[in-house]
Amino acid sequence: MTDLYRLVSPEKLELYDLKKDGKLVFCQSIEAANFNFKKIRHLILSAYFVNWDMTRIENTAYQPRGDANLFASKSLFEKENLIITAPYLNISTGFWAQAWAPKDKLVSILKNIPKRAKIYAESIAISANDNTTFWQSGPITLNNSDETGFAARHSATIHGKVVATLDGFNFMPRAAFNLFKQKKPYALILAGLALFASIIFAWEYSIKDALRNNREPAAIFDNRLLGLELINTIQNFVPNGAAERMTFDQRTKETHLTFVSKTKATKFFEIVLTSPESTGDWDISITDYTVIFKERGGDQ
Amino acid sequence: MTRIIATSVLLLLSTIVIMLSLELKSWSDGIASNDVQSFIKVEETRLNIGLWEKYLGHKLDLNLVTSNVFEINLKSVSDKEIFSLLDKLENLRYARLHKLDIIANQPKQMFEILAVMTLN
């Protein structure tokens, strides 16, 4: 059992039970103003809301786009203010039908209807059991048309009975309205791309370096010259102009003091040897012109 | 409505991301500018003679021994400058000082400093 609603007028709503074979069974009339449209899954709009037309197109290969408005010239509304169904072809008659409705009129009434609800035009989706049955759809009287395969407006005086409900009628889910036509989300896509681009920019511009600096901080070296304090201590033993070169080798922990002559080097070597308190942490040796101080415990 | 909100949120997020990135860069640059040795950390500037001269405050020659080992040669260093230069060389943080030679030029009363260093 499927609930199918029929909006007859802004005030009147009808509930039908839609059988599996498409038959409609009238259940009740409802006051539309007090009804929660969120419950609706299937809705038929009467001719009060919808206009429609049919045309036969000889070219059987003709296949209009889903959003084509076949009867644009007959509509008083601007395209932007119109909701249309997709063109529907009745294969047995070769007639195309399409319904349209003013957007303002519908949206105000159906503002709460779920977006997934299917909305149909009565004139296209409903058929009576025979052509002699007339029914009232809003202000218009309809009956089946064998020629078109859709409902036709009947303006002549009717002598027979005109039924008010669709009880016993057949429903065919033809050409639903696209009430909530989704515009392509170009702005959203562009905004997404902008976010993506900004993330790439941020990564390349600053985050990459900041992260690298954080994860792999630059190594900090201790470059204190081990022999500089020693030189300050022993410089008084070096006569003016006697030394010509000083070398601090951090790898071997050696300090070399090279003199201008071997004599001066030897004399200096003997002096510092006799002052062990000043060079207590150093092993001292001499090679030609050079006196070598090697820190005790340093590399051999 | 949802789309408008989502689009606005995405644009807002983009703006925030860009502003944070600019702020982070500015903050990083601020830290680097306070560190006179920061040029040694950057691969593109670590062997820039001008920046080394600016740091040491003396003209120099820079010779690349290998891709990672280089030698700095400071000529005509006066006895007044020598302690300041030794101090700066001792305080190098991002390059390892392996060997330092101080060679006296007796006639000119000047010194020459040769420093062999490696980079991280």
Interface residues (C-beta under 8 A of the other chain):
Chain A: P185 A187 L188 A191 G192 A194 L195 A197 S198 I199 F201 A202 Y205 S206 I207 D209 A210 N213 A218 A219 I220 F221 N223 R224 L225 L228 G241 A243 E244 R245 M246 T247 F248 D249 Q250 R251 V260
Chain B: R3 A6 T7 S8 L10 L11 L13 S14 T15 V17 I18 L20 S21 L22 L24 K25 S28 K41 L86 L89 E90 N91 L92 R93 Y94 A95 R96 L97 H98 K99 L100 D101 I102 I103 A104 Q106 N120
